[in-house]
């Protein structure tokens, strides 16, 4: 739509996506992406981290389910979506405003890792005759025994509600 602010963010997930169902039955996954710029300091002749940007994100419907199944804390991701400003009243009565990224597209960054992608067999996106979505293949999950602290090993488990 015209007038929307579309951005792309590359960073690491700060926690596993949290999935929930709204009152009207829609599924949403919430998570944060930390993007930390690296700059070369000529005086010290080394790379240093800049100030981190922590961006709250939400993904809806099928994308929410795919995020919860495929992404986990620490993964480097590339996310594209629309910035949304939302105002609300906090429990203490103060008015607050937050800016969130409503994610349209997201996937793992392949700069420092590899990934296997499997096309969804059913339940893809409506209006797409080829199925649409992608998920991590089941065979690869069973064959690879990644360490428990390896966020690239296996997708996040079922969220606790």
Secondary structure by P-SEA (a helix, b strand, c coil): cccccccccbbbbcccbbbbbcccbbbbbbbbbbbbbbbbcccccbbbbcbbbbbbbbbcaaaaaaaaacccccccbbbbbbbbbbbbbccccbbbbbbbbcccbbbbbccccccccccccccccccccccccccccaaaaaacccccccccccccccccc
